[in-house]
Amino acid sequence: MRLERDQVDAALAGLDLGRVATVTEMSGGSSSVFRVDFLSGTSVVLKMYREGYHTGPAKDAFAAAQLDGVAVPVARHLLIDESRTRLPFDFVVTSYLPGVTAGTLRDHADIASLYRQTGALLRRLHEIAMPAYGRFDGQGIVDPVVSNEEYIGRRIAYGFERFAAFGGDPVLADRLRRIAEARLPDIVPFSKGAVFAHDDLHPDNVLAVEDGHGRLVLSGLIDFGNAQAADPVLDLAKCLFCSEHDAPGSTPHILAGYGRIDHPDPEEAIWYYTLLHRVTMWFWLRHIGVIPTPDTPSGLIDDLRAMAESG
């Protein structure tokens, strides 16, 4: 998508940052994101939101606000606009965070250190207690529940209903659901409580810069579209699942940075929550067309079949 400089200049006039010099689309992500440079030397980021998308400006701003006062490098929200009068779409403007995504640095000599920093970052997020379990909207936690058992029970019901709706193999779905329900009492009640869960922490949502000695330094956390209040091991499992797909071999480094896992059986808990994440990821990729038909071969289905076999 292209945005004209004068168009952005008029939309952001109220920020008192001066005249816009350049507008550059940034790569990556499912939403269009632009770096806006002003003649004053200041830079900001403008992120647009597609109509009907699963998140919006107010939700992202609420999630980011939960990190106020925490040692996590996140952008400050400078403007939230859902009027579609300044620009023909909902958008936010945030401060600019330096760096490039970790996904572009996978061949860097210091990449293992950056993965360890990512694990440590996730640990800091999980030290932020939330009052209940549930997804976020622009005002808070939607339909909150006080127990992890109820929250995961809802996720199981919704996840397998959507799996079926998108044509998932009913025999496989039945086997997986039986496993999820049977093992829930052994895994889910041992939650330390609801915490801030990014639910999409992977190399393309972490920014880094290189210091003067050639070492990578984590400089930013981005994209709060999936953020919610959830169990920390559920969120850790999502981070490992997505990161290992994007950056094979990152798992031991992330775990080293994360430290002790708050569960009496960490390995089994991560296995269990990964099953739920794989079910969700499959129907989401069907929804957005990445997996075009129910019988399209995919590594996700292969992994889910293997999990069904192992039980």
Protein Blocks (a to p, Z undefined) as FASTA:
>chain_A
ZZdfklmmmmmmmnonojafbdcddeedjbdcdddddfkopacddddddehiabdfklmm
mmmmmmgoiacdddddfbdcfklmmpgcdcddddddedddfklmmmpfklmmmmmmmmmm
mmmmmmmccfbecdddfkbcehiafbfklmmmmmmmmmmmmmmmnopafklmmmmmmmmm
mmmmmmmmmpgbjcddeklacfklcccdddfkopacdfbdehjllgccddfklmmmmmmm
mmmmmmghklmmmmmmnopaddfblmlmmmmmmmmmmmmmmmmmmmnomambfklccfkl
mmmmmmmmnZZ
